[in-house]
């Protein structure tokens, strides 16, 4: 285990329009960051994570791609979302910052 490369994990808390959000960025070796934004009801994830698994678990979740930071994620467009997320109005094409009150 001593030979594992150093990895940085950053946790960022946001208060946007009275909604508390937690952003997580994980540096991966030789790869872009893994990025996640957790809201009160659900979460937005980068393309590393599997939207089909979220669907099977019945989660409120959506996926974006091409992001390196949580700030990038907030400005990104949703690429895919689960059925429960779509029922709330979290649909592909919307920007994450437009649906903050829904997650």
N, CA and C atoms as a LAMMPS dump frame, in Angstrom:
ITEM: TIMESTEP
0
ITEM: NUMBER OF ATOMS
309
ITEM: BOX BOUNDS ff ff ff
-5.0000000000000000e+02 5.0000000000000000e+02
-5.0000000000000000e+02 5.0000000000000000e+02
-5.0000000000000000e+02 5.0000000000000000e+02
ITEM: ATOMS id mol type element x y z
1 1 1 N 0.797 -1.196 0
2 1 2 C 0 0 0
3 1 3 C 0.845 1.267 0
4 2 1 N 2.086 1.178 0.415
5 2 2 C 2.933 2.363 0.48
6 2 3 C 3.269 2.908 -0.904
7 3 1 N 3.055 2.14 -1.961
8 3 2 C 3.423 2.562 -3.301
9 3 3 C 2.301 3.271 -4.05
10 4 1 N 1.161 3.458 -3.408
11 4 2 C 0.049 4.129 -4.078
12 4 3 C 0.394 5.591 -4.326
13 5 1 N 0.004 6.125 -5.49
14 5 2 C 0.276 7.54 -5.76
15 5 3 C -0.573 8.434 -4.856
16 6 1 N -0.07 9.605 -4.57
17 6 2 C -0.785 10.572 -3.761
18 6 3 C -2.061 10.995 -4.477
19 7 1 N -3.151 11.029 -3.741
20 7 2 C -4.428 11.476 -4.285
21 7 3 C -4.983 12.562 -3.381
22 8 1 N -5.489 13.596 -3.987
23 8 2 C -6.076 14.693 -3.238
24 8 3 C -7.595 14.617 -3.341
25 9 1 N -8.255 14.815 -2.213
26 9 2 C -9.711 14.881 -2.173
27 9 3 C -10.076 16.253 -1.618
28 10 1 N -10.857 16.996 -2.376
29 10 2 C -11.3 18.314 -1.948
30 10 3 C -12.804 18.286 -1.716
31 11 1 N -13.215 18.822 -0.587
32 11 2 C -14.634 18.933 -0.26
33 11 3 C -14.955 20.419 -0.172
34 12 1 N -15.959 20.825 -0.92
35 12 2 C -16.357 22.232 -0.974
36 12 3 C -17.834 22.333 -0.624
37 13 1 N -18.154 23.191 0.336
38 13 2 C -19.555 23.408 0.714
39 13 3 C -20.044 24.701 0.095
40 14 1 N -21.269 24.66 -0.401
41 14 2 C -21.887 25.807 -1.064
42 14 3 C -23.248 26.077 -0.437
43 15 1 N -23.619 27.344 -0.368
44 15 2 C -24.974 27.738 -0.008
45 15 3 C -25.472 28.577 -1.179
46 16 1 N -26.309 27.983 -2.006
47 16 2 C -26.83 28.662 -3.19
48 16 3 C -28.341 28.786 -3.037
49 17 1 N -28.818 30.017 -2.967
50 17 2 C -30.261 30.274 -2.805
51 17 3 C -30.837 29.485 -1.628
52 18 1 N -30.132 29.507 -0.511
53 18 2 C -30.535 28.817 0.724
54 18 3 C -30.578 27.296 0.596
55 19 1 N -29.865 26.75 -0.375
56 19 2 C -29.735 25.3 -0.514
57 19 3 C -28.289 24.935 -0.202
58 20 1 N -28.109 24.013 0.741
59 20 2 C -26.781 23.573 1.135
60 20 3 C -26.356 22.431 0.215
61 21 1 N -25.207 22.59 -0.423
62 21 2 C -24.663 21.588 -1.345
63 21 3 C -23.24 21.243 -0.93
64 22 1 N -22.856 20.009 -1.163
65 22 2 C -21.49 19.585 -0.909
66 22 3 C -20.887 19.092 -2.213
67 23 1 N -19.773 19.689 -2.594
68 23 2 C -19.053 19.278 -3.794
69 23 3 C -17.824 18.475 -3.419
70 24 1 N -17.539 17.454 -4.193
71 24 2 C -16.37 16.605 -3.952
72 24 3 C -15.587 16.48 -5.243
73 25 1 N -14.284 16.702 -5.15
74 25 2 C -13.365 16.512 -6.274
75 25 3 C -12.286 15.534 -5.824
76 26 1 N -12.102 14.494 -6.589
77 26 2 C -11.069 13.508 -6.275
78 26 3 C -10.084 13.453 -7.434
79 27 1 N -8.825 13.764 -7.14
80 27 2 C -7.781 13.651 -8.16
81 27 3 C -7.472 12.173 -8.362
82 28 1 N -7.448 11.75 -9.603
83 28 2 C -7.141 10.365 -9.946
84 28 3 C -5.815 10.325 -10.692
85 29 1 N -5.063 9.245 -10.558
86 29 2 C -3.785 9.17 -11.255
87 29 3 C -3.98 9.097 -12.769
88 30 1 N -3.291 9.971 -13.483
89 30 2 C -3.297 9.982 -14.95
90 30 3 C -4.696 10.082 -15.555
91 31 1 N -5.596 10.809 -14.895
92 31 2 C -6.976 10.916 -15.377
93 31 3 C -7.581 12.227 -14.869
94 32 1 N -8.647 12.684 -15.515
95 32 2 C -9.36 13.857 -14.985
96 32 3 C -9.955 13.553 -13.604
97 33 1 N -10.325 14.597 -12.896
98 33 2 C -10.927 14.441 -11.568
99 33 3 C -12.27 13.734 -11.631
100 34 1 N -12.599 13.036 -10.555
101 34 2 C -13.948 12.542 -10.33
102 34 3 C -14.659 13.659 -9.567
103 35 1 N -15.829 14.092 -10.053
104 35 2 C -16.514 15.247 -9.474
105 35 3 C -17.96 14.869 -9.151
106 36 1 N -18.418 15.301 -7.967
107 36 2 C -19.771 14.99 -7.516
108 36 3 C -20.326 16.189 -6.751
109 37 1 N -21.598 16.459 -6.911
110 37 2 C -22.285 17.513 -6.164
111 37 3 C -23.49 16.893 -5.485
112 38 1 N -23.501 16.934 -4.145
113 38 2 C -24.595 16.345 -3.377
114 38 3 C -25.528 17.443 -2.899
115 39 1 N -26.821 17.249 -3.169
116 39 2 C -27.843 18.167 -2.691
117 39 3 C -28.614 17.545 -1.544
118 40 1 N -29.74 18.155 -1.207
119 40 2 C -30.559 17.667 -0.103
120 40 3 C -31.341 16.404 -0.472
121 41 1 N -31.7 16.244 -1.754
122 41 2 C -32.515 15.1 -2.195
123 41 3 C -31.784 14.148 -3.118
124 42 1 N -30.771 14.647 -3.824
125 42 2 C -30.089 13.829 -4.816
126 42 3 C -28.716 14.372 -5.119
127 43 1 N -28.175 13.978 -6.261
128 43 2 C -26.822 14.387 -6.599
129 43 3 C -26.61 14.459 -8.104
130 44 1 N -25.568 15.212 -8.468
131 44 2 C -25.123 15.328 -9.85
132 44 3 C -23.712 14.761 -9.889
133 45 1 N -23.441 13.936 -10.877
134 45 2 C -22.148 13.252 -10.94
135 45 3 C -21.492 13.455 -12.291
136 46 1 N -20.196 13.26 -12.321
137 46 2 C -19.482 13.292 -13.594
138 46 3 C -19.684 11.958 -14.315
139 47 1 N -19.189 11.877 -15.511
140 47 2 C -19.4 10.707 -16.345
141 47 3 C -18.734 9.422 -15.872
142 48 1 N -17.861 9.501 -14.869
143 48 2 C -17.238 8.287 -14.335
144 48 3 C -18.26 7.37 -13.672
145 49 1 N -19.292 7.963 -13.085
146 49 2 C -20.254 7.186 -12.316
147 49 3 C -21.402 6.735 -13.215
148 50 1 N -22.07 5.678 -12.845
149 50 2 C -22.995 4.977 -13.724
150 50 3 C -24.455 5.371 -13.483
151 51 1 N -25.052 6.052 -14.462
152 51 2 C -26.446 6.501 -14.346
153 51 3 C -27.406 5.305 -14.327
154 52 1 N -27.052 4.2 -14.979
155 52 2 C -27.92 3.02 -14.986
156 52 3 C -28.045 2.404 -13.594
157 53 1 N -26.966 2.401 -12.844
158 53 2 C -27.014 1.89 -11.471
159 53 3 C -27.897 2.8 -10.616
160 54 1 N -27.762 4.108 -10.791
161 54 2 C -28.602 5.061 -10.058
162 54 3 C -30.077 4.838 -10.376
163 55 1 N -30.368 4.554 -11.636
164 55 2 C -31.749 4.269 -12.061
165 55 3 C -32.274 3.024 -11.349
166 56 1 N -31.483 1.969 -11.339
167 56 2 C -31.905 0.717 -10.694
168 56 3 C -32.146 0.898 -9.204
169 57 1 N -31.386 1.804 -8.584
170 57 2 C -31.536 2.055 -7.149
171 57 3 C -32.654 3.051 -6.839
172 58 1 N -33.257 3.623 -7.877
173 58 2 C -34.353 4.566 -7.687
174 58 3 C -33.921 5.906 -7.117
175 59 1 N -32.729 6.365 -7.485
176 59 2 C -32.169 7.601 -6.946
177 59 3 C -32.539 8.824 -7.776
178 60 1 N -32.479 9.974 -7.138
179 60 2 C -32.576 11.26 -7.836
180 60 3 C -31.147 11.624 -8.198
181 61 1 N -30.79 11.409 -9.454
182 61 2 C -29.408 11.623 -9.879
183 61 3 C -29.362 12.058 -11.335
184 62 1 N -28.317 12.812 -11.654
185 62 2 C -28.09 13.241 -13.027
186 62 3 C -26.599 13.205 -13.302
187 63 1 N -26.248 13.162 -14.584
188 63 2 C -24.865 13.046 -14.995
189 63 3 C -24.509 14.182 -15.949
190 64 1 N -23.294 14.708 -15.764
191 64 2 C -22.715 15.695 -16.676
192 64 3 C -21.388 15.127 -17.151
193 65 1 N -20.796 15.743 -18.159
194 65 2 C -19.483 15.28 -18.612
195 65 3 C -18.596 16.476 -18.917
196 66 1 N -17.29 16.199 -18.993
197 66 2 C -16.326 17.229 -19.351
198 66 3 C -16.029 18.227 -18.251
199 67 1 N -16.209 17.841 -16.992
200 67 2 C -15.955 18.757 -15.881
201 67 3 C -14.699 18.347 -15.118
202 68 1 N -13.992 19.339 -14.592
203 68 2 C -12.78 19.075 -13.799
204 68 3 C -12.929 19.534 -12.361
205 69 1 N -13.896 20.438 -12.126
206 69 2 C -14.12 20.988 -10.791
207 69 3 C -15.612 21.048 -10.51
208 70 1 N -15.937 21.279 -9.25
209 70 2 C -17.347 21.442 -8.881
210 70 3 C -17.913 22.697 -9.542
211 71 1 N -17.094 23.735 -9.643
212 71 2 C -17.55 24.955 -10.305
213 71 3 C -17.886 24.691 -11.774
214 72 1 N -17.07 23.871 -12.451
215 72 2 C -17.384 23.458 -13.828
216 72 3 C -18.721 22.724 -13.864
217 73 1 N -18.934 21.853 -12.88
218 73 2 C -20.16 21.059 -12.823
219 73 3 C -21.382 21.968 -12.703
220 74 1 N -21.284 23.015 -11.899
221 74 2 C -22.417 23.934 -11.727
222 74 3 C -22.81 24.608 -13.038
223 75 1 N -21.843 24.817 -13.927
224 75 2 C -22.113 25.463 -15.215
225 75 3 C -22.41 24.464 -16.343
226 76 1 N -22.301 23.18 -16.055
227 76 2 C -22.472 22.159 -17.091
228 76 3 C -23.942 21.865 -17.367
229 77 1 N -24.183 21.309 -18.554
230 77 2 C -25.526 20.852 -18.915
231 77 3 C -25.68 19.39 -18.543
232 78 1 N -26.853 19.049 -18.088
233 78 2 C -27.151 17.66 -17.749
234 78 3 C -27.205 16.843 -19.031
235 79 1 N -26.512 15.714 -19.027
236 79 2 C -26.485 14.803 -20.177
237 79 3 C -27.487 13.666 -20.039
238 80 1 N -27.677 13.206 -18.792
239 80 2 C -28.597 12.093 -18.54
240 80 3 C -29.123 12.235 -17.116
241 81 1 N -30.316 11.7 -16.883
242 81 2 C -30.88 11.731 -15.534
243 81 3 C -31.777 10.523 -15.327
244 82 1 N -31.985 10.195 -14.073
245 82 2 C -32.831 9.053 -13.74
246 82 3 C -34.306 9.443 -13.866
247 83 1 N -35.156 8.46 -13.852
248 83 2 C -36.598 8.688 -13.942
249 83 3 C -37.072 9.584 -12.805
250 84 1 N -36.61 9.302 -11.57
251 84 2 C -37.021 10.124 -10.426
252 84 3 C -36.548 11.556 -10.578
253 85 1 N -35.367 11.76 -11.145
254 85 2 C -34.864 13.113 -11.382
255 85 3 C -35.711 13.814 -12.443
256 86 1 N -36.038 13.101 -13.506
257 86 2 C -36.863 13.683 -14.576
258 86 3 C -38.237 14.095 -14.066
259 87 1 N -38.801 13.304 -13.155
260 87 2 C -40.103 13.643 -12.576
261 87 3 C -40.065 14.98 -11.848
262 88 1 N -38.894 15.366 -11.353
263 88 2 C -38.728 16.637 -10.646
264 88 3 C -38.372 17.791 -11.582
265 89 1 N -38.091 17.478 -12.864
266 89 2 C -37.7 18.511 -13.815
267 89 3 C -36.21 18.579 -14.077
268 90 1 N -35.471 17.599 -13.582
269 90 2 C -34.026 17.52 -13.82
270 90 3 C -33.846 16.718 -15.109
271 91 1 N -33.769 17.438 -16.217
272 91 2 C -33.772 16.785 -17.525
273 91 3 C -32.54 17.167 -18.336
274 92 1 N -32.144 16.287 -19.264
275 92 2 C -31.012 16.613 -20.132
276 92 3 C -31.215 17.954 -20.835
277 93 1 N -30.113 18.7 -20.927
278 93 2 C -30.135 19.999 -21.567
279 93 3 C -30.177 21.163 -20.59
280 94 1 N -30.721 20.938 -19.396
281 94 2 C -30.744 22.007 -18.389
282 94 3 C -29.365 22.141 -17.757
283 95 1 N -29.013 23.365 -17.378
284 95 2 C -27.772 23.589 -16.657
285 95 3 C -27.985 23.242 -15.184
286 96 1 N -26.946 22.722 -14.577
287 96 2 C -27.038 22.316 -13.176
288 96 3 C -27.467 23.487 -12.3
289 97 1 N -26.907 24.666 -12.537
290 97 2 C -27.258 25.808 -11.682
291 97 3 C -28.731 26.196 -11.804
292 98 1 N -29.427 25.717 -12.841
293 98 2 C -30.857 25.985 -12.994
294 98 3 C -31.732 25.048 -12.17
295 99 1 N -31.174 23.941 -11.71
296 99 2 C -31.986 22.939 -11.009
297 99 3 C -31.512 22.717 -9.571
298 100 1 N -30.734 23.641 -9.032
299 100 2 C -30.195 23.499 -7.671
300 100 3 C -31.315 23.247 -6.658
301 101 1 N -32.424 23.944 -6.784
302 101 2 C -33.517 23.786 -5.824
303 101 3 C -34.193 22.426 -5.92
304 102 1 N -33.902 21.657 -6.971
305 102 2 C -34.534 20.346 -7.175
306 102 3 C -33.697 19.197 -6.613
307 103 1 N -32.413 19.453 -6.386
308 103 2 C -31.579 18.37 -5.864
309 103 3 C -31.367 18.523 -4.369
